[in-house]
Amino acid sequence: MSPTRPRSTVLLPIAALVVGLLTGCGAQPSGPGTVDAMPDPGRGAFESIALPAGDTVGADPKALARALYGSSEPVEGNYTEEAVTLSESGNSHIVLFTQLGLADDSLRGMRYRLEFLAQGGQWQLTRAGRQVTCWPGRGHEDWGTAPCL
């Protein structure tokens, strides 16, 4: 009679395989030089806004997006910020910076489409556009330029 393996030694490798597949162990990193998997909605989908006052030049477009448009103070609740590279070439970079869970009774979130051009080893913000999404019952719940109620 052959010895039987304990059930846990059989299930453990299967569980590890399932967890690896579900968490995307083969996913590409999202660092400098990598375009994140998200289509660019294009300039026309955003309301053009004035560029912020002050220094709009930096070494990393995503970090610059956070510095210029992110929250400078801690925010309560389910607030999140995310910077995603939409496209990148040798001299241009487009970042989508999204804020969700805003502490506002109408506005659920804002996102900015930010265009950067290379200038002497740095990135200069040259164009900015904004979209909003509203809380349920306060206007459109998709991304758009119409104000929330």
N, C-alpha and C positions, 0 to 999 in steps of 0.2 A: 504494500500500500504506500503510495507516494504522499509526502507531506503536502498539505494545502497551505497556500499563502494566506496570510491575514487579509481580509477585505481591504483594509486601508492602504496596503502596499500596492494593490492593483488600481485603486481609484485615484491615488495621489498623482501618478504621472498623467492620467487622463484629465484630472482637474487642472493641473499646471498647463497643459496644452490648451484647454478651453480658455483659461484666463489669459494666456498669451495671445490667442487669436482675438479675443474680445477687446483687449486693451491696445491692440495695434502694435505689437512688438516690432513689426517691420516698417513702421511709419517713418517718413523722412523728417529730419529735424527742421525746425522753423527758425533758423538763425539768419545772420547776415548772408546775403547772396541767395536766399531761398524765397521764392514766391509762394505764399500761402494759397491753398486750394480754395479760392473764392473768386467768382467772376466780378469784373469791374462794372458797376452800374452805369458808369460814364458821367461826364460833367453835367449833361443836361438834366439828370435826375436830381440834382442838388441846387439849392438856392445859393448863389454866390454871396460870400460874406467878406468883409474887410479883413486883411491880415492883422494879426495882433501887433500892438506896439512893442518896440524893443527888439531884442536880438532874435532873429528867425533863422540862424545858421547854426549847424551842429554836425558832429561826426556820424551820427546814427539817426536816420529819419524817424524810426519808431520811437526812440527815446525823446527826440525833439517834439514829436506829436504829443507824447505824454506830458512833457514839460510845458508846452504851450496851451493844451486844451484839457489836460487832466485836472482832477481835484487836488488842490494843494493841502487840504485838511482832511482828517478822517471823516468818513461818511457812515452813518448808521444804516442798518437794514441790509437789504440784498443788493447793494450797489456794486457794480462791476465796471471795469474798464478793460478794453482790449484794443491793441494795435495790430493790424494785419497788413502785410504787403500785398497789394493788388497786382502791381507790375513793377518791373525793374529792368533798366538797361544801363549801359555805361555812363550815361549822363542824365538819366531821369529816374525818379522813384515815385510811386503813388502808394500812399498809405490810407487805409480806412481805420479811423479811430472811433470806437463806439463806447458810449456810456449808457448803462441800463440801470434801472432801479433808482431813478432820481427822486429826491425828496421834494416832490412837487405834486399837487393834487391833480394836475392835468397832464403834464409831460412825463411820460414813462422813460423816454430815452432820447438821446441825441447822437448823431454820428456825423463825422466830418470826413470828407474826401480831400486829402491833402496832396498837392503836387510839389515835388522838390526837384531842383536842378543842381547838378554838380558844379562846384566852384572851388577850384584849388584844393582838392582833397576834402572838402566839406560839402554839406548839402544845404541849399538855400530854399526856404519855403517860398513858392512863387504864386500859388493859387490855393484857395480854400472854399469849400462848399459845405452846406449843412442840410441834414434831413432830421425830422423828428418822428417819434411814434408816441401815441397817446395811451393813457390808461383806459381800460374798458369803460364804455359809457361817456368818454370825454373826447370823442372824435375818432379819427382813423387809427387803427391798430397796426397798420403796416407802415413801412418807412415812406415818408413823403415830405413835401414842403408846406402843406397847408397847416395852419396853426391848430392847436388843440383847443377844446372848449373849456 
